[in-house]
Amino acid sequence: MQFKLNYDVYYTDTDSIFTKTKINPDLIGKELGLMKDELNGLTIKEAYFLGVKQYGYWYHDSNNIKIEKSVFAGIKRDSLSFYEIIHLFNGKNITKFINIRFFKY
């Protein structure tokens, strides 16, 4: 909770935080109660946060390859490109066709 109240937090959700300040390495680990660094020390280069569970960002991996990530509630993770996220941010519409399968149990 202490991190979520900082002035330099760009986005936060139940179990995630995007912040400008590096977190003390003593607070990062795999043990219960510690923060998890999902990018393993890499830095996000650009991000857009449009709302709750609506964001996208990109970074360079350890091989200097551009990696794009997106989270939008209701659709599969990483199914929006960073270009599409910027498009939405600018108030434009996009149309995505998503295959859905229904199963009856």
KOLKEBA-359574 format. One record per residue (C-alpha): z, x, y; residue in three letters; residue number from 1. Coordinates in Angstrom, 1 decimal. Each point is the difference from the previous one (the first is absolute). Example, Ala and Ser with C-alpha at 12.3 -4.5 7.8 and 13.67 -1.06 7.14 Angstrom:
REM residues 2
+--------+--------+--------+------+-------+
:     c3 :     c1 :     c2 : gulo : rokol :
+--------+--------+--------+------+-------+
:    7.8 :   12.3 :   -4.5 :  Ala :     1 :
:   -0.7 :    1.4 :    3.4 :  Ser :     2 :
+--------+--------+--------+------+-------+
***
This chain:
REM residues 105
+--------+--------+--------+------+-------+
:     c3 :     c1 :     c2 : gulo : rokol :
+--------+--------+--------+------+-------+
:    0.0 :    0.0 :    0.0 :  Met :     1 :
:    0.7 :    2.9 :    2.4 :  Gln :     2 :
:   -3.7 :    0.9 :    0.0 :  Phe :     3 :
:   -1.2 :   -3.5 :    0.7 :  Lys :     4 :
:    1.9 :   -0.1 :    3.3 :  Leu :     5 :
:   -1.5 :    3.2 :    1.4 :  Asn :     6 :
:   -2.2 :   -0.2 :    3.1 :  Tyr :     7 :
:   -2.8 :    1.9 :   -1.7 :  Asp :     8 :
:   -0.6 :   -2.4 :   -2.9 :  Val :     9 :
:   -3.6 :   -1.3 :   -0.1 :  Tyr :    10 :
:    0.5 :   -2.4 :   -2.9 :  Tyr :    11 :
:    2.6 :   -0.9 :   -2.5 :  Thr :    12 :
:    0.3 :   -2.4 :   -2.9 :  Asp :    13 :
:    2.6 :   -0.7 :   -2.7 :  Thr :    14 :
:   -0.5 :    3.4 :   -1.7 :  Asp :    15 :
:   -2.3 :    2.0 :    2.3 :  Ser :    16 :
:    0.0 :    1.7 :    3.4 :  Ile :    17 :
:   -2.7 :    1.7 :    2.1 :  Phe :    18 :
:    1.6 :    2.2 :    2.6 :  Thr :    19 :
:   -0.9 :    2.9 :    2.3 :  Lys :    20 :
:    3.1 :    2.0 :   -0.8 :  Thr :    21 :
:    0.2 :    2.0 :   -3.2 :  Lys :    22 :
:    2.8 :   -1.1 :   -2.2 :  Ile :    23 :
:    2.6 :    2.5 :   -1.1 :  Asn :    24 :
:   -1.2 :    1.5 :   -3.4 :  Pro :    25 :
:    3.5 :   -0.5 :   -1.3 :  Asp :    26 :
:   -0.6 :   -3.8 :    0.2 :  Leu :    27 :
:   -3.2 :    0.1 :   -2.0 :  Ile :    28 :
:   -0.1 :   -0.1 :   -3.8 :  Gly :    29 :
:   -0.5 :   -2.0 :   -3.1 :  Lys :    30 :
:    3.7 :   -1.0 :   -0.4 :  Glu :    31 :
:    1.2 :   -3.5 :    0.8 :  Leu :    32 :
:    0.9 :   -0.3 :    3.7 :  Gly :    33 :
:   -2.3 :    2.8 :    1.2 :  Leu :    34 :
:   -3.3 :   -0.4 :    1.9 :  Met :    35 :
:   -3.3 :    0.6 :   -1.8 :  Lys :    36 :
:   -2.8 :    1.9 :    1.7 :  Asp :    37 :
:   -3.1 :   -1.6 :   -1.4 :  Glu :    38 :
:   -2.3 :    2.5 :    1.8 :  Leu :    39 :
:    1.9 :    3.0 :   -1.3 :  Asn :    40 :
:    0.4 :    1.6 :    3.5 :  Gly :    41 :
:   -3.5 :   -0.9 :    1.2 :  Leu :    42 :
:   -0.4 :   -1.6 :    3.4 :  Thr :    43 :
:   -1.8 :   -3.2 :    0.9 :  Ile :    44 :
:   -2.7 :    0.7 :    2.6 :  Lys :    45 :
:   -0.6 :   -3.6 :    1.2 :  Glu :    46 :
:    1.5 :   -3.4 :   -0.8 :  Ala :    47 :
:   -0.2 :   -3.6 :    1.1 :  Tyr :    48 :
:    2.8 :   -2.5 :   -0.6 :  Phe :    49 :
:   -1.2 :   -3.5 :    0.6 :  Leu :    50 :
:    2.9 :   -2.0 :   -1.3 :  Gly :    51 :
:    2.4 :   -0.4 :   -3.0 :  Val :    52 :
:   -1.7 :    1.5 :   -3.0 :  Lys :    53 :
:   -3.2 :    0.5 :    2.0 :  Gln :    54 :
:   -0.7 :    3.7 :    0.6 :  Tyr :    55 :
:   -2.3 :    2.9 :   -0.7 :  Gly :    56 :
:    0.0 :    3.7 :    0.4 :  Tyr :    57 :
:   -1.7 :    3.2 :   -0.9 :  Trp :    58 :
:    0.9 :    3.6 :   -0.7 :  Tyr :    59 :
:   -1.4 :    3.2 :   -1.5 :  His :    60 :
:    1.1 :    0.9 :   -3.5 :  Asp :    61 :
:    0.8 :    3.6 :   -1.0 :  Ser :    62 :
:   -3.7 :    0.6 :   -0.6 :  Asn :    63 :
:   -0.8 :   -1.2 :    3.6 :  Asn :    64 :
:   -1.6 :   -3.2 :   -1.4 :  Ile :    65 :
:    0.4 :   -3.1 :    2.2 :  Lys :    66 :
:    2.1 :   -2.6 :   -1.8 :  Ile :    67 :
:    0.1 :   -3.6 :    1.4 :  Glu :    68 :
:    2.7 :   -2.5 :   -0.9 :  Lys :    69 :
:    0.4 :   -3.7 :    0.8 :  Ser :    70 :
:    2.6 :   -2.6 :   -0.7 :  Val :    71 :
:   -0.8 :   -3.7 :    0.8 :  Phe :    72 :
:    2.1 :   -2.8 :   -1.5 :  Ala :    73 :
:   -2.1 :   -2.1 :   -2.3 :  Gly :    74 :
:   -2.7 :    2.5 :   -0.9 :  Ile :    75 :
:   -0.1 :    3.0 :   -2.3 :  Lys :    76 :
:    1.5 :    3.2 :    1.5 :  Arg :    77 :
:   -2.5 :    2.4 :    1.5 :  Asp :    78 :
:   -2.8 :   -2.6 :   -0.1 :  Ser :    79 :
:   -0.6 :    0.3 :    3.8 :  Leu :    80 :
:   -1.6 :    3.0 :    1.5 :  Ser :    81 :
:    1.5 :    1.6 :    3.1 :  Phe :    82 :
:   -3.1 :   -1.1 :    1.9 :  Tyr :    83 :
:    0.7 :   -3.6 :   -1.0 :  Glu :    84 :
:    3.6 :    0.3 :    1.1 :  Ile :    85 :
:   -1.2 :    1.3 :    3.5 :  Ile :    86 :
:   -2.4 :   -2.9 :    0.0 :  His :    87 :
:    2.9 :   -2.5 :   -0.6 :  Leu :    88 :
:    2.1 :    1.8 :    2.6 :  Phe :    89 :
:   -2.7 :   -0.6 :    2.6 :  Asn :    90 :
:    0.1 :   -3.7 :   -0.7 :  Gly :    91 :
:   -3.1 :   -0.2 :   -2.1 :  Lys :    92 :
:   -0.4 :   -1.8 :   -3.3 :  Asn :    93 :
:   -1.0 :    1.4 :   -3.4 :  Ile :    94 :
:   -1.0 :   -1.7 :   -3.1 :  Thr :    95 :
:    1.1 :    1.3 :   -3.4 :  Lys :    96 :
:   -1.0 :   -1.4 :   -3.4 :  Phe :    97 :
:    2.8 :    0.6 :   -2.5 :  Ile :    98 :
:   -0.5 :   -0.8 :   -3.7 :  Asn :    99 :
:    2.9 :   -2.1 :   -1.2 :  Ile :   100 :
:    0.6 :   -0.9 :   -3.6 :  Arg :   101 :
:    2.3 :   -2.8 :   -1.1 :  Phe :   102 :
:    1.9 :    0.1 :   -3.2 :  Phe :   103 :
:    1.7 :   -2.9 :   -1.7 :  Lys :   104 :
:    3.2 :    0.6 :   -2.0 :  Tyr :   105 :
+--------+--------+--------+------+-------+
***
